[in-house]
Amino acid sequence: MPLVKRAVEPVFVSRATLSSKIKNELEGVVVNTLAGLIKQLSSVSRHAENLFGDLVNEANGIYLRTVSLSGRVAGLQDKIQTLDSVGKEDMRIEDSNVRVFKSTNKEEQQILDRGTLPTALQEVYRSCNAPPALSHLSQYRDDGKDGLKFYTNPDYFFELWAKEQTKQIEKKQKKKAKGARKKKESKKKKVKAVQKKQYAGVDKEFMEQAHLKQGPGDIIIGTPPTTRHSTEIHMRGEGSVFPLPPLYFNSN
């Protein structure tokens, strides 16, 4: 359902009950219509005055923000000039009065408060009927809650937002405490002895594989360990690092 912000009244200018004393009904209807039009013009002028009043308030707020911003910019320019006047090589943190930055800007809160409503909406709210006096029945409740809040509660969304913010803060605090506890426990742990693994040389590994693969009737074509290095250089070249694998032939 749309909310009418500014309504021009009367809506129907010609709908009026004529008095029985009026002899000419046509003239009576014309007079009532003219009177309704005059009332509509007065209503339009009142709404126009409210519109211009809201524009003045908005312009005043923008002016105050501009003045505040210009003052901040002027202070920033003075700080920049003082920093530029000092040489970079002579600049030290100990010499300059450096302080931790802390924002002093105030965030706008309660934007949808009743006091921030336009004049037209305030008039609409004032013209509404008052809620029933259910607060008189609160004394008969066992839980101590206000009976009127079950019918209407303007602070419902604010209370819901406050609960969500409280839950988020508690969740962050628990997470931070858990991380600090884990960090403290990790410092107490001692590193156990590391198991060392020994690796054999390449030649030894191939020699062991050759002896393991040798069968009862196999003939190994290769060289003994004493002359193996010279044979590999002759067969593979001077820069080779890969050993020559042994060859097997079956005597059968």
Residue frames as qw, qx, qy, qz and C-alpha x, y, z in Angstrom:
[[0.000, 0.890, 0.457, 0.000, 0.00, 0.00, 0.00],
 [0.437, 0.429, -0.037, 0.789, 1.59, 3.31, -1.05],
 [0.321, -0.614, -0.420, 0.586, 1.99, 6.05, 1.52],
 [0.229, 0.838, 0.288, 0.402, 0.63, 9.40, 0.37],
 [0.517, -0.125, -0.232, 0.815, 3.19, 12.02, 1.26],
 [0.081, 0.259, 0.085, -0.959, 1.37, 15.15, 0.13],
 [0.146, 0.516, 0.828, 0.163, -2.34, 15.02, -0.61],
 [0.080, -0.108, -0.136, -0.982, -4.18, 17.96, -2.15],
 [0.028, -0.505, -0.832, 0.227, -7.51, 18.43, -0.42],
 [0.747, 0.090, 0.539, -0.379, -10.39, 18.39, -1.03],
 [0.338, -0.089, 0.837, 0.420, -10.15, 15.58, -3.54],
 [0.126, 0.548, 0.747, 0.356, -13.70, 15.98, -4.88],
 [0.072, -0.061, -0.107, 0.990, -14.54, 19.65, -5.28],
 [0.414, -0.149, -0.336, -0.833, -18.14, 19.28, -6.47],
 [0.557, -0.314, -0.766, -0.067, -19.35, 16.56, -4.15],
 [0.007, 0.025, -0.521, 0.853, -21.17, 18.45, -1.45],
 [0.049, -0.564, -0.822, 0.055, -24.63, 18.26, 0.03],
 [0.024, -0.395, -0.185, -0.899, -26.75, 21.27, -0.83],
 [0.114, 0.182, 0.625, -0.751, -28.89, 22.91, 1.77],
 [0.147, 0.560, 0.810, 0.093, -32.64, 22.71, 1.42],
 [0.015, 0.796, 0.255, -0.548, -32.86, 26.48, 1.65],
 [0.124, -0.366, 0.517, 0.764, -31.07, 26.95, -1.70],
 [0.642, 0.530, 0.304, -0.463, -33.60, 27.55, -4.43],
 [0.639, 0.679, -0.315, -0.175, -31.23, 27.40, -7.42],
 [0.911, -0.273, 0.275, 0.142, -29.30, 24.12, -7.23],
 [0.755, 0.505, 0.042, 0.417, -27.13, 24.93, -10.24],
 [0.071, 0.845, -0.245, 0.469, -25.76, 28.07, -8.63],
 [0.702, -0.621, 0.303, -0.174, -25.20, 26.18, -5.38],
 [0.946, 0.036, 0.181, 0.265, -23.14, 23.50, -7.13],
 [0.532, 0.683, -0.072, 0.496, -21.05, 26.16, -8.90],
 [0.250, -0.839, 0.278, -0.395, -20.37, 27.99, -5.62],
 [0.858, -0.418, 0.297, -0.020, -19.36, 24.75, -3.88],
 [0.872, 0.311, 0.097, 0.366, -17.05, 23.88, -6.79],
 [0.276, 0.798, -0.175, 0.506, -15.35, 27.29, -6.66],
 [0.524, -0.738, 0.315, -0.285, -14.92, 26.99, -2.89],
 [0.950, -0.153, 0.238, 0.134, -13.36, 23.53, -3.34],
 [0.701, 0.550, -0.018, 0.453, -10.95, 24.87, -5.97],
 [0.055, -0.854, 0.267, -0.444, -9.87, 27.67, -3.63],
 [0.768, -0.537, 0.330, -0.118, -9.23, 25.10, -0.89],
 [0.931, 0.172, 0.144, 0.287, -7.16, 23.02, -3.32],
 [0.424, 0.749, -0.143, 0.489, -5.07, 26.07, -4.25],
 [0.375, -0.789, 0.338, -0.350, -4.43, 26.78, -0.58],
 [0.922, -0.262, 0.282, 0.038, -3.42, 23.14, -0.05],
 [0.799, 0.450, 0.027, 0.397, -1.03, 23.32, -3.03],
 [0.119, 0.840, -0.244, 0.470, 0.53, 26.53, -1.68],
 [0.654, -0.641, 0.345, -0.205, 1.03, 24.90, 1.73],
 [0.951, 0.005, 0.227, 0.211, 2.74, 21.89, 0.14],
 [0.571, 0.683, -0.075, 0.449, 4.93, 24.23, -1.92],
 [0.223, -0.842, 0.322, -0.370, 5.99, 26.02, 1.26],
 [0.851, -0.395, 0.344, -0.030, 6.88, 22.66, 2.83],
 [0.876, 0.351, 0.102, 0.314, 8.89, 21.68, -0.24],
 [0.322, 0.786, -0.204, 0.487, 10.90, 24.89, -0.18],
 [0.520, -0.735, 0.336, -0.277, 11.41, 24.50, 3.56],
 [0.944, -0.139, 0.268, 0.134, 12.85, 21.01, 3.04],
 [0.698, 0.573, -0.007, 0.428, 15.10, 22.35, 0.28],
 [0.057, -0.865, 0.280, -0.412, 16.38, 25.06, 2.63],
 [0.755, -0.538, 0.356, -0.113, 17.16, 22.46, 5.30],
 [0.928, 0.162, 0.194, 0.274, 19.00, 20.26, 2.78],
 [0.462, 0.748, -0.101, 0.466, 20.97, 23.24, 1.47],
 [0.350, -0.823, 0.321, -0.313, 21.88, 24.24, 5.03],
 [0.893, -0.308, 0.322, 0.058, 23.14, 20.72, 5.74],
 [0.807, 0.427, 0.098, 0.397, 25.24, 20.72, 2.56],
 [0.138, 0.873, -0.188, 0.428, 26.68, 24.12, 3.52],
 [0.603, -0.692, 0.361, -0.165, 27.70, 22.88, 6.96],
 [0.934, -0.025, 0.280, 0.220, 29.37, 19.82, 5.43],
 [0.606, 0.670, 0.005, 0.429, 31.22, 22.02, 2.93],
 [0.156, -0.883, 0.285, -0.340, 32.49, 24.30, 5.70],
 [0.794, -0.474, 0.381, -0.019, 33.71, 21.30, 7.70],
 [0.891, 0.251, 0.224, 0.306, 35.40, 19.82, 4.64],
 [0.377, 0.822, -0.107, 0.412, 37.12, 23.11, 3.74],
 [0.415, -0.805, 0.362, -0.220, 38.49, 23.37, 7.29],
 [0.892, -0.215, 0.377, 0.126, 39.90, 19.84, 7.08],
 [0.750, 0.533, 0.122, 0.373, 41.48, 20.56, 3.69],
 [0.071, 0.910, -0.221, 0.343, 43.08, 23.77, 5.03],
 [0.637, -0.637, 0.426, -0.084, 44.57, 21.87, 7.97],
 [0.915, 0.092, 0.322, 0.226, 45.87, 19.18, 5.62],
 [0.536, 0.759, -0.021, 0.369, 47.53, 21.79, 3.40],
 [0.231, -0.873, 0.355, -0.243, 49.31, 23.30, 6.41],
 [0.814, -0.371, 0.444, 0.048, 50.62, 19.87, 7.41],
 [0.840, 0.407, 0.211, 0.291, 51.83, 19.18, 3.86],
 [0.276, 0.885, -0.167, 0.337, 53.71, 22.49, 3.75],
 [0.467, -0.749, 0.445, -0.154, 55.43, 21.79, 7.07],
 [0.891, -0.102, 0.421, 0.138, 56.45, 18.32, 5.88],
 [0.708, 0.619, 0.115, 0.320, 57.77, 19.65, 2.56],
 [0.002, 0.942, -0.256, 0.215, 59.85, 22.32, 4.30],
 [0.628, -0.565, 0.535, 0.022, 61.88, 19.67, 6.15],
 [0.351, 0.557, -0.697, -0.283, 64.56, 17.94, 4.06],
 [0.934, -0.020, -0.258, -0.246, 64.13, 14.26, 3.38],
 [0.683, 0.253, -0.568, 0.384, 67.63, 13.39, 4.56],
 [0.022, 0.300, -0.540, 0.786, 67.17, 15.31, 7.81],
 [0.688, -0.283, -0.101, -0.660, 63.71, 13.89, 8.47],
 [0.237, 0.107, -0.929, 0.264, 63.51, 11.43, 11.33],
 [0.504, -0.520, -0.629, -0.282, 60.59, 9.88, 13.09],
 [0.513, -0.425, -0.497, 0.555, 61.99, 10.90, 16.49],
 [0.164, -0.096, -0.021, 0.982, 62.19, 14.56, 15.47],
 [0.340, -0.237, -0.401, -0.817, 58.69, 14.80, 14.00],
 [0.400, -0.022, 0.624, -0.671, 55.70, 14.64, 16.28],
 [0.450, 0.011, -0.740, -0.500, 54.17, 11.64, 14.59],
 [0.488, -0.056, 0.625, -0.606, 51.01, 10.31, 16.17],
 [0.217, 0.188, 0.945, 0.157, 48.90, 7.33, 15.34],
 [0.267, -0.118, -0.379, -0.878, 46.14, 8.27, 12.93],
 [0.080, 0.374, 0.856, -0.349, 42.69, 8.17, 14.42],
 [0.047, -0.432, -0.543, -0.719, 39.64, 9.20, 12.47],
 [0.048, 0.242, 0.517, -0.820, 37.45, 11.81, 14.15],
 [0.359, -0.079, -0.453, -0.812, 34.65, 11.66, 11.60],
 [0.432, 0.090, 0.690, -0.574, 31.30, 10.91, 13.13],
 [0.041, -0.160, -0.881, -0.444, 29.16, 8.45, 11.28],
 [0.479, -0.139, -0.063, -0.865, 25.55, 9.35, 10.73],
 [0.070, -0.125, -0.972, 0.187, 23.30, 7.16, 12.83],
 [0.186, 0.541, 0.712, -0.406, 19.55, 6.76, 13.18],
 [0.003, -0.052, 0.438, 0.898, 18.90, 8.18, 9.72],
 [0.339, -0.382, -0.700, -0.499, 15.35, 6.80, 9.77],
 [0.146, -0.279, -0.668, 0.674, 14.52, 8.37, 13.11],
 [0.069, 0.774, 0.629, -0.026, 11.19, 10.10, 13.65],
 [0.152, -0.810, -0.045, 0.565, 12.93, 13.47, 13.91],
 [0.224, -0.323, 0.579, 0.715, 14.48, 13.15, 10.44],
 [0.353, 0.526, 0.760, 0.146, 11.13, 12.75, 8.69],
 [0.093, 0.281, 0.298, 0.908, 10.02, 15.46, 6.26],
 [0.255, 0.060, 0.353, -0.898, 7.35, 17.86, 7.43],
 [0.640, 0.030, -0.368, -0.674, 4.69, 16.28, 5.22],
 [0.635, -0.054, -0.771, 0.009, 5.26, 12.80, 6.66],
 [0.128, -0.034, -0.665, 0.735, 5.24, 14.18, 10.19],
 [0.464, 0.039, 0.079, -0.882, 1.81, 15.65, 9.51],
 [0.707, 0.006, -0.586, -0.396, 0.63, 12.29, 8.18],
 [0.464, -0.041, -0.807, 0.362, 1.85, 10.55, 11.33],
 [0.089, 0.047, 0.482, -0.870, 0.18, 13.12, 13.55],
 [0.582, 0.034, -0.162, -0.796, -3.10, 12.64, 11.71],
 [0.539, -0.006, -0.834, -0.118, -3.08, 8.88, 12.34],
 [0.723, -0.560, -0.141, -0.380, -5.16, 7.36, 15.10],
 [0.204, -0.618, 0.686, -0.324, -3.39, 6.52, 18.34],
 [0.463, 0.067, -0.882, -0.045, -2.77, 2.82, 19.11],
 [0.689, -0.552, -0.354, -0.309, -5.04, 1.12, 21.64],
 [0.263, -0.710, 0.486, -0.436, -4.10, 1.42, 25.28],
 [0.918, -0.031, -0.394, -0.021, -2.77, -2.12, 25.58],
 [0.355, 0.414, -0.589, 0.597, -0.01, -0.98, 27.93],
 [0.515, -0.428, 0.303, -0.678, -2.58, -0.91, 30.75],
 [0.964, -0.091, -0.091, -0.233, -2.79, -4.69, 30.50],
 [0.533, 0.511, -0.606, 0.295, 0.95, -5.16, 31.06],
 [0.300, -0.475, 0.603, -0.567, 0.46, -5.39, 34.81],
 [0.877, -0.055, 0.279, -0.387, -1.47, -8.64, 34.32],
 [0.789, 0.458, -0.408, 0.008, 1.32, -10.34, 32.36],
 [0.868, -0.468, 0.103, 0.130, 3.60, -12.82, 34.12],
 [0.800, 0.193, 0.087, 0.562, 6.62, -12.30, 31.85],
 [0.310, -0.684, -0.083, 0.655, 6.79, -8.54, 32.54],
 [0.333, 0.134, 0.505, 0.785, 6.70, -7.56, 28.85],
 [0.233, 0.337, 0.094, -0.908, 4.88, -4.54, 27.52],
 [0.523, 0.426, 0.730, -0.108, 1.57, -5.51, 25.98],
 [0.385, 0.824, 0.023, -0.415, 1.67, -2.67, 23.47],
 [0.057, -0.587, 0.702, 0.400, 4.82, -4.10, 21.83],
 [0.420, 0.144, 0.889, 0.109, 2.82, -7.11, 20.67],
 [0.416, 0.772, 0.453, -0.159, 0.58, -4.73, 18.74],
 [0.474, 0.833, -0.059, 0.279, 3.19, -2.23, 17.52],
 [0.706, -0.546, 0.114, 0.437, 6.90, -1.86, 18.26],
 [0.392, 0.912, -0.120, -0.013, 8.78, 0.96, 16.47],
 [0.168, -0.761, 0.627, 0.009, 12.10, -0.23, 17.95],
 [0.951, 0.015, 0.298, -0.080, 11.75, -3.80, 16.63],
 [0.788, 0.559, -0.091, 0.241, 14.23, -3.47, 13.76],
 [0.054, 0.802, -0.465, 0.370, 16.74, -1.61, 15.91],
 [0.683, -0.450, 0.518, -0.250, 16.60, -4.32, 18.57],
 [0.956, 0.228, 0.183, 0.037, 16.99, -7.00, 15.90],
 [0.548, 0.726, -0.265, 0.320, 20.05, -5.21, 14.46],
 [0.257, -0.738, 0.512, -0.357, 21.54, -4.80, 17.96],
 [0.880, -0.220, 0.400, -0.130, 21.19, -8.54, 18.61],
 [0.874, 0.447, 0.018, 0.191, 22.93, -9.40, 15.34],
 [0.262, 0.801, -0.379, 0.381, 25.79, -7.01, 16.11],
 [0.548, -0.600, 0.499, -0.301, 26.18, -8.50, 19.59],
 [0.962, 0.033, 0.270, -0.002, 26.35, -12.02, 18.13],
 [0.701, 0.633, -0.143, 0.295, 29.02, -10.97, 15.62],
 [0.053, -0.797, 0.463, -0.385, 31.12, -9.33, 18.35],
 [0.754, -0.400, 0.475, -0.212, 30.91, -12.43, 20.56],
 [0.944, 0.289, 0.130, 0.094, 31.82, -14.66, 17.60],
 [0.473, 0.750, -0.298, 0.354, 34.90, -12.54, 16.81],
 [0.338, -0.709, 0.506, -0.356, 35.99, -12.57, 20.46],
 [0.905, -0.168, 0.378, -0.101, 35.69, -16.38, 20.64],
 [0.842, 0.497, -0.011, 0.212, 37.64, -16.77, 17.40],
 [0.197, 0.810, -0.393, 0.387, 40.36, -14.44, 18.64],
 [0.574, -0.568, 0.512, -0.293, 40.62, -16.26, 21.97],
 [0.966, 0.081, 0.246, -0.003, 40.78, -19.63, 20.19],
 [0.674, 0.651, -0.178, 0.300, 43.60, -18.41, 17.93],
 [0.089, -0.775, 0.487, -0.393, 45.56, -17.06, 20.91],
 [0.796, -0.357, 0.439, -0.213, 45.12, -20.36, 22.76],
 [0.937, 0.309, 0.093, 0.132, 46.36, -22.37, 19.76],
 [0.417, 0.770, -0.313, 0.368, 49.34, -20.07, 19.37],
 [0.387, -0.683, 0.508, -0.354, 50.20, -20.50, 23.04],
 [0.915, -0.133, 0.368, -0.098, 49.94, -24.30, 22.82],
 [0.822, 0.533, -0.068, 0.187, 52.09, -24.43, 19.69],
 [0.113, 0.813, -0.466, 0.331, 54.93, -22.69, 21.51],
 [0.629, -0.499, 0.535, -0.265, 55.00, -25.40, 24.19],
 [0.973, 0.201, 0.104, -0.036, 55.39, -28.28, 21.71],
 [0.327, -0.659, 0.603, 0.309, 58.89, -29.68, 21.30],
 [0.673, 0.515, -0.424, -0.320, 60.23, -31.07, 18.05],
 [0.916, -0.227, 0.331, -0.012, 60.89, -34.79, 18.24],
 [0.381, -0.459, 0.661, 0.454, 63.98, -36.50, 16.83],
 [0.647, 0.563, -0.192, -0.477, 63.89, -36.62, 13.04],
 [0.875, -0.036, 0.469, 0.117, 64.47, -40.05, 11.52],
 [0.070, 0.699, -0.521, -0.486, 67.42, -39.94, 9.15],
 [0.908, 0.326, 0.250, -0.076, 67.44, -41.94, 5.95],
 [0.355, -0.553, 0.590, 0.468, 70.68, -43.13, 4.38],
 [0.748, 0.618, -0.002, -0.241, 71.09, -43.31, 0.61],
 [0.770, -0.194, 0.452, 0.405, 73.66, -45.59, -1.09],
 [0.016, -0.551, 0.439, 0.710, 75.82, -44.47, -4.03],
 [0.717, 0.455, -0.142, -0.508, 74.76, -45.06, -7.62],
 [0.426, 0.447, -0.782, -0.086, 77.50, -47.62, -8.34],
 [0.152, -0.138, 0.898, -0.390, 76.72, -49.60, -5.23],
 [0.644, 0.260, 0.376, -0.613, 73.03, -49.74, -6.03],
 [0.719, 0.479, -0.344, -0.368, 73.66, -51.08, -9.57],
 [0.247, 0.399, -0.876, 0.113, 76.22, -53.56, -8.28],
 [0.370, -0.011, 0.783, -0.500, 73.73, -54.88, -5.72],
 [0.730, 0.383, 0.128, -0.551, 71.04, -55.15, -8.39],
 [0.552, 0.510, -0.621, -0.223, 73.44, -57.05, -10.69],
 [0.053, 0.251, -0.932, 0.255, 74.31, -59.59, -8.03],
 [0.514, 0.143, 0.606, -0.589, 70.67, -60.04, -7.09],
 [0.728, 0.470, -0.039, -0.498, 69.57, -60.64, -10.70],
 [0.236, 0.502, -0.813, -0.174, 72.37, -63.13, -11.46],
 [0.928, -0.057, 0.005, -0.368, 71.05, -66.66, -12.05],
 [0.784, -0.358, 0.490, 0.128, 72.82, -70.03, -11.76],
 [0.734, 0.206, 0.486, 0.428, 73.57, -70.30, -15.50],
 [0.268, 0.954, 0.130, 0.028, 73.97, -66.58, -16.39],
 [0.679, 0.038, 0.038, 0.732, 77.16, -64.94, -17.64],
 [0.089, -0.928, -0.174, 0.316, 77.72, -61.29, -16.64],
 [0.600, 0.433, 0.129, 0.660, 79.45, -59.14, -19.23],
 [0.206, -0.966, -0.043, -0.153, 80.91, -56.27, -17.29],
 [0.454, 0.530, -0.485, 0.526, 83.95, -55.25, -15.38],
 [0.582, -0.391, -0.577, 0.419, 85.01, -55.69, -11.81],
 [0.217, -0.931, -0.261, 0.133, 84.63, -52.74, -9.45],
 [0.505, -0.536, 0.209, 0.643, 88.30, -51.76, -9.84],
 [0.252, -0.063, 0.554, 0.791, 88.14, -51.26, -13.63],
 [0.200, 0.677, 0.708, -0.014, 84.44, -50.27, -13.88],
 [0.005, 0.847, 0.111, -0.520, 85.06, -46.50, -13.94],
 [0.133, -0.465, 0.575, 0.660, 87.57, -46.63, -16.82],
 [0.220, 0.254, 0.879, 0.337, 85.26, -48.87, -18.87],
 [0.140, 0.793, 0.552, -0.219, 82.33, -46.48, -18.41],
 [0.030, -0.766, 0.172, 0.619, 84.45, -43.53, -19.57],
 [0.169, -0.233, 0.764, 0.577, 85.57, -45.45, -22.65],
 [0.147, 0.408, 0.874, 0.221, 82.05, -46.64, -23.55],
 [0.008, 0.834, 0.536, -0.130, 80.03, -43.55, -22.58],
 [0.304, 0.757, 0.024, 0.578, 82.46, -40.69, -22.89],
 [0.380, 0.151, -0.476, 0.779, 84.38, -38.43, -20.54],
 [0.227, -0.213, 0.204, -0.928, 81.37, -36.35, -19.41],
 [0.635, -0.301, -0.586, -0.403, 78.89, -39.17, -18.74],
 [0.267, -0.383, 0.602, -0.648, 77.53, -39.55, -15.24],
 [0.882, -0.052, 0.072, -0.463, 75.33, -42.61, -15.84],
 [0.411, -0.409, 0.812, 0.066, 76.90, -46.03, -15.11],
 [0.460, 0.249, -0.711, -0.471, 76.97, -48.78, -17.68],
 [0.811, -0.185, 0.303, -0.465, 74.34, -51.40, -16.78],
 [0.307, -0.312, 0.889, 0.131, 75.51, -55.04, -16.81],
 [0.660, 0.244, -0.422, -0.572, 74.39, -57.37, -19.62],
 [0.613, -0.173, 0.729, -0.249, 73.09, -60.91, -19.02],
 [0.577, 0.310, -0.611, -0.445, 73.23, -63.91, -21.38],
 [0.868, -0.190, 0.343, -0.304, 71.78, -67.30, -20.70],
 [0.138, -0.486, 0.829, 0.239, 74.31, -70.12, -21.29],
 [0.552, 0.255, 0.792, -0.064, 71.54, -72.43, -22.33]]
